[in-house]
Amino acid sequence: MLVLTRKRDESIFIGDDIRITVVDVRGDQVKIGIDAPRHVPVHREEVYKEIQEEARQADAGTDTEESVVRY
């Protein structure tokens, strides 16, 4: 993991087209802004994990149905 120090209104870039900016810092909370192309999905970690779990469950359901159809 790369760890960088940034102050309010400072940014980092990921590649040429993703910019992450520190918008505000209050106590132990940091508010960030993310500029990314529309085709790049951006999610909070808990939302990302939920999406991944739903995809795994959907794949498991599809596999089961396909195996029943083959027999």
C-alpha positions as CSV (number, residue, x, y, z in Angstrom):
1,M,0.0,0.0,0.0
2,L,1.3,3.4,-0.9
3,V,0.7,5.9,1.9
4,L,0.8,9.6,1.1
5,T,0.4,12.7,3.2
6,R,-1.9,15.4,1.8
7,K,-3.4,18.6,3.2
8,R,-6.8,20.1,2.5
9,D,-7.2,21.0,-1.2
10,E,-4.2,18.9,-2.2
11,S,-4.6,16.0,-4.7
12,I,-3.1,12.8,-5.9
13,F,-3.4,11.3,-9.4
14,I,-3.9,7.7,-10.4
15,G,-2.9,7.4,-14.0
16,D,-3.8,10.3,-16.2
17,D,-7.5,10.5,-15.5
18,I,-8.3,9.8,-11.9
19,R,-7.7,12.6,-9.3
20,I,-8.4,12.2,-5.6
21,T,-8.6,15.5,-3.6
22,V,-8.7,16.1,0.1
23,V,-11.8,18.3,0.5
24,D,-12.0,18.6,4.3
25,V,-10.4,17.2,7.4
26,R,-12.4,17.3,10.7
27,G,-11.1,15.3,13.7
28,D,-10.7,11.7,12.6
29,Q,-12.8,12.2,9.4
30,V,-11.4,13.0,6.0
31,K,-13.7,14.1,3.2
32,I,-12.3,13.2,-0.3
33,G,-13.4,14.1,-3.8
34,I,-12.8,11.7,-6.7
35,D,-12.7,12.8,-10.3
36,A,-12.8,9.7,-12.6
37,P,-14.2,8.8,-16.0
38,R,-17.8,7.6,-15.9
39,H,-16.7,4.1,-17.0
40,V,-14.6,3.6,-13.9
41,P,-16.7,2.4,-11.0
42,V,-16.0,4.1,-7.6
43,H,-17.5,2.6,-4.5
44,R,-17.0,2.8,-0.7
45,E,-15.4,-0.4,0.5
46,E,-18.6,-1.8,2.2
47,V,-20.6,-1.2,-0.9
48,Y,-18.0,-2.8,-3.1
49,K,-17.9,-5.9,-0.8
50,E,-21.7,-6.1,-1.0
51,I,-21.6,-6.0,-4.8
52,Q,-19.0,-8.7,-4.9
53,E,-21.0,-10.9,-2.6
54,E,-24.1,-10.5,-4.6
55,A,-22.2,-11.4,-7.8
56,R,-20.8,-14.5,-6.1
57,Q,-24.3,-15.6,-5.1
58,A,-25.7,-14.9,-8.5
59,D,-22.8,-17.0,-10.1
60,A,-23.5,-19.8,-7.6
61,G,-27.2,-19.8,-8.5
62,T,-26.4,-19.8,-12.2
63,D,-23.9,-22.7,-11.9
64,T,-26.5,-24.8,-10.1
65,E,-29.2,-24.1,-12.7
66,E,-26.8,-24.9,-15.5
67,S,-25.7,-28.2,-14.0
68,V,-29.4,-29.2,-13.6
69,V,-30.1,-28.4,-17.2
70,R,-27.1,-30.4,-18.5
71,Y,-28.3,-33.6,-16.8
